[in-house]
Amino acid sequence: MAAGLPHFVIHRGLNGQVVFHDDVDRRSYAAALSQASREAGVAVHGYGLCANEVRLLLTPPSARSLTVMMQGIGRRYVPAHNARHGRSGTLWDGRFRSTVIDAPQWFMRCLHYAEGCGGASFTVDGPNGVEPLLTADQHSSSAEHHLGLRIDDLIAEHDLFWAIGNTPFDREVAYRRVLAQPLPSATIESIRSAALKGWALGDSAFALSIAALTGRRMEPSSRGRPALSNKTRSHDL
């Protein structure tokens, strides 16, 4: 983890199983996320609770705080979920997956993708400027918070969200336009691939800067055979 930088997190259900059956499950997870994030000091900028996975956009204050937060969520949510649904054992497909993101380039796209799995999409053509096309429980995602439809005390706004408008109304209108445009499939694939594989989400310069910060490689190796050094001679091959 890279302290102080935004991360996008995906946590999937074991073998694709459903982890949120209904509104009660989503409210339970949201409460666990709220408490665990406060205890770990993690700033949550956006979330989406899909049927079989969680998507989070957040900033951890230290290299360990994100892990501490996710462990705290698991201790609260999994036992309650298992008891309620008459099941036992693990709920998740291993540990969570995450990517540190180049915020100026990727923050708003990651927020859009996270909140897009909340079960509702929005348009700017409704009589009040925003019309839900699909209904969803308010705890499905933080989209309604960013659209000014409710206040979610869990959310800590990032500077890049504040920058999309000078007033709350301006930001709400601007974000409605963001959500009204579907993300390109290539963008979605880039976000998911980086998170699931643990690579940095950004260009090579960004990946190198994060590698220097964390001490681990943050982008895939170049394909193909490594180039020979000047010292390598043909008879050595």
C-alpha positions as CSV (number, residue, x, y, z in Angstrom):
1,M,0.0,0.0,0.0
2,A,1.1,3.6,-0.7
3,A,0.3,5.8,2.3
4,G,-1.6,9.0,1.5
5,L,-2.6,8.1,-2.0
6,P,-6.0,7.0,-3.3
7,H,-6.5,3.3,-3.8
8,F,-9.3,1.4,-5.7
9,V,-10.3,-1.9,-3.9
10,I,-12.2,-4.9,-5.1
11,H,-13.3,-7.6,-2.7
12,R,-15.1,-10.5,-4.4
13,G,-17.4,-13.2,-3.1
14,L,-16.0,-16.7,-3.0
15,N,-16.5,-18.4,-6.4
16,G,-18.7,-15.4,-7.4
17,Q,-21.2,-16.1,-4.7
18,V,-23.7,-13.4,-3.6
19,V,-22.5,-11.4,-0.6
20,F,-25.4,-9.0,-0.5
21,H,-28.8,-10.6,-0.7
22,D,-30.9,-7.6,0.3
23,D,-31.0,-4.1,1.9
24,V,-30.3,-5.5,5.3
25,D,-27.0,-7.0,4.2
26,R,-26.0,-3.8,2.5
27,R,-26.9,-1.7,5.6
28,S,-24.9,-4.1,7.7
29,Y,-21.8,-3.9,5.5
30,A,-22.1,-0.1,5.3
31,A,-22.1,0.1,9.1
32,A,-19.1,-2.2,9.3
33,L,-17.3,-0.1,6.7
34,S,-18.1,3.1,8.6
35,Q,-16.8,1.9,11.9
36,A,-13.7,0.1,10.5
37,S,-12.7,3.0,8.4
38,R,-12.9,5.4,11.3
39,E,-10.8,3.1,13.5
40,A,-8.2,2.7,10.9
41,G,-8.2,6.4,9.9
42,V,-9.0,5.5,6.2
43,A,-10.8,8.2,4.2
44,V,-13.6,6.6,2.1
45,H,-14.3,8.6,-1.1
46,G,-16.8,6.3,-2.7
47,Y,-18.2,2.8,-2.5
48,G,-20.5,0.4,-4.4
49,L,-22.0,-2.8,-3.0
50,C,-22.6,-5.2,-5.9
51,A,-24.4,-8.4,-5.4
52,N,-21.2,-10.4,-5.4
53,E,-18.4,-7.9,-4.8
54,V,-17.5,-4.7,-3.1
55,R,-15.8,-1.7,-4.8
56,L,-14.2,1.0,-2.7
57,L,-12.3,4.2,-3.5
58,L,-10.3,5.4,-0.5
59,T,-7.1,6.8,0.9
60,P,-5.2,5.0,3.6
61,P,-2.9,7.1,5.9
62,S,-0.3,4.3,6.3
63,A,0.9,1.2,4.5
64,R,-1.0,-1.1,7.0
65,S,-4.2,0.9,7.6
66,L,-6.1,-0.5,4.5
67,T,-5.4,-4.1,5.6
68,V,-6.5,-3.2,9.2
69,M,-9.7,-1.7,7.9
70,M,-10.6,-4.6,5.7
71,Q,-9.9,-7.0,8.5
72,G,-12.2,-5.0,10.8
73,I,-15.0,-5.1,8.2
74,G,-14.6,-8.9,7.9
75,R,-14.8,-9.4,11.7
76,R,-18.0,-7.5,11.8
77,Y,-19.8,-8.4,8.6
78,V,-19.1,-12.1,8.0
79,P,-20.3,-13.5,11.3
80,A,-23.5,-11.5,11.1
81,H,-24.0,-12.5,7.5
82,N,-23.4,-16.1,8.2
83,A,-25.8,-16.2,11.2
84,R,-28.5,-14.4,9.3
85,H,-28.3,-16.7,6.2
86,G,-27.6,-20.0,8.0
87,R,-24.2,-20.6,6.6
88,S,-20.6,-21.0,7.8
89,G,-17.1,-20.5,6.6
90,T,-15.5,-17.8,4.6
91,L,-17.5,-15.4,2.5
92,W,-14.8,-13.8,0.4
93,D,-12.5,-15.0,-2.4
94,G,-9.3,-14.6,-0.5
95,R,-8.0,-11.2,0.6
96,F,-9.1,-8.0,-1.0
97,R,-7.4,-6.8,-4.2
98,S,-6.3,-3.2,-4.7
99,T,-4.4,-0.7,-6.9
100,V,-2.9,2.7,-6.1
101,I,-4.2,5.2,-8.7
102,D,-2.7,8.2,-10.4
103,A,-5.4,10.4,-9.0
104,P,-5.5,13.3,-11.5
105,Q,-6.0,10.8,-14.4
106,W,-8.1,8.1,-12.7
107,F,-9.9,9.3,-9.6
108,M,-13.2,10.3,-11.2
109,R,-13.3,7.2,-13.5
110,C,-12.7,5.0,-10.4
111,L,-15.4,6.8,-8.5
112,H,-17.8,6.4,-11.4
113,Y,-17.0,2.6,-11.6
114,A,-17.3,2.1,-7.9
115,E,-20.7,3.8,-7.6
116,G,-22.0,2.3,-10.8
117,C,-22.6,-1.1,-9.2
118,G,-25.0,0.3,-6.7
119,G,-28.0,-0.8,-8.7
120,A,-29.1,2.6,-10.0
121,S,-28.1,4.7,-12.9
122,F,-29.0,8.4,-13.4
123,T,-29.8,10.8,-16.2
124,V,-29.9,14.6,-16.4
125,D,-33.2,14.5,-18.3
126,G,-35.6,14.1,-15.3
127,P,-38.0,16.8,-14.1
128,N,-35.8,17.6,-11.2
129,G,-32.5,17.3,-13.1
130,V,-31.8,13.8,-12.0
131,E,-34.0,10.7,-12.5
132,P,-33.2,7.3,-11.2
133,L,-33.6,4.7,-13.9
134,L,-33.4,1.8,-11.5
135,T,-34.3,1.9,-7.9
136,A,-31.8,0.8,-5.3
137,D,-31.4,0.9,-1.6
138,Q,-29.6,4.0,-0.4
139,H,-26.8,1.9,1.0
140,S,-26.0,0.3,-2.4
141,S,-23.5,3.0,-3.2
142,S,-22.5,6.5,-2.4
143,A,-23.8,7.9,-5.7
144,E,-26.8,9.5,-4.1
145,H,-24.5,11.4,-1.7
146,H,-22.6,12.8,-4.6
147,L,-25.8,13.7,-6.4
148,G,-27.1,15.6,-3.4
149,L,-30.0,13.3,-2.8
150,R,-28.9,12.3,0.7
151,I,-26.0,12.9,3.1
152,D,-23.7,10.0,3.7
153,D,-21.5,10.7,6.8
154,L,-19.1,7.9,5.7
155,I,-17.9,9.9,2.7
156,A,-14.7,12.1,2.9
157,E,-14.6,14.1,-0.3
158,H,-11.4,14.2,-2.2
159,D,-10.0,17.4,-3.6
160,L,-10.5,16.1,-7.1
161,F,-14.3,15.8,-6.5
162,W,-14.5,19.3,-5.1
163,A,-12.7,20.5,-8.2
164,I,-15.6,19.5,-10.6
165,G,-17.7,22.5,-9.4
166,N,-17.5,25.6,-7.3
167,T,-20.6,25.0,-5.3
168,P,-22.4,21.9,-4.1
169,F,-25.1,22.4,-6.7
170,D,-22.4,22.8,-9.5
171,R,-20.7,19.6,-8.3
172,E,-24.0,17.7,-8.3
173,V,-24.9,18.8,-11.8
174,A,-21.4,18.0,-13.1
175,Y,-21.5,14.5,-11.5
176,R,-24.9,13.7,-12.9
177,R,-23.3,14.3,-16.3
178,V,-20.5,12.0,-15.4
179,L,-22.8,9.2,-14.4
180,A,-25.0,9.7,-17.4
181,Q,-22.1,8.6,-19.7
182,P,-21.2,4.9,-19.5
183,L,-17.6,4.0,-18.9
184,P,-15.8,2.6,-21.9
185,S,-15.1,-1.1,-21.6
186,A,-11.4,-0.5,-22.0
187,T,-11.5,1.8,-18.9
188,I,-13.3,-0.8,-16.9
189,E,-10.8,-3.4,-17.9
190,S,-7.9,-1.2,-17.0
191,I,-9.3,-0.5,-13.5
192,R,-10.2,-4.2,-12.8
193,S,-7.0,-5.5,-14.2
194,A,-4.8,-3.2,-12.1
195,A,-6.8,-3.9,-8.9
196,L,-6.9,-7.7,-9.4
197,K,-3.3,-8.0,-10.3
198,G,-2.0,-5.4,-7.8
199,W,-0.4,-3.1,-10.4
200,A,-0.4,0.7,-10.2
201,L,-3.1,2.4,-12.2
202,G,-1.3,5.0,-14.3
203,D,1.5,5.4,-16.8
204,S,5.0,3.9,-16.5
205,A,6.4,7.0,-14.8
206,F,3.7,6.8,-12.1
207,A,4.3,3.0,-11.6
208,L,8.0,3.6,-11.2
209,S,7.4,6.3,-8.6
210,I,5.1,4.0,-6.6
211,A,7.7,1.2,-6.9
212,A,10.3,3.5,-5.4
213,L,7.9,4.3,-2.6
214,T,6.8,0.8,-1.8
215,G,9.9,-1.2,-2.7
216,R,8.0,-3.6,-5.1
217,R,7.4,-3.7,-8.8
218,M,4.1,-2.0,-9.7
219,E,3.7,-2.8,-13.4
220,P,3.9,-5.9,-15.6
221,S,7.3,-6.9,-17.0
222,S,7.9,-6.1,-20.6
223,R,7.0,-9.0,-22.9
224,G,9.6,-10.8,-24.9
225,R,13.2,-11.8,-24.4
226,P,15.4,-9.5,-22.3
227,A,17.8,-7.4,-24.4
228,L,21.4,-8.6,-24.3
229,S,23.9,-6.4,-22.5
230,N,27.0,-5.1,-24.2
231,K,29.1,-7.6,-22.3
232,T,27.2,-10.6,-23.7
233,R,29.0,-12.3,-26.5
234,S,27.5,-14.6,-29.1
235,H,29.6,-17.6,-28.1
236,D,28.2,-17.3,-24.5
237,L,24.7,-18.0,-25.8
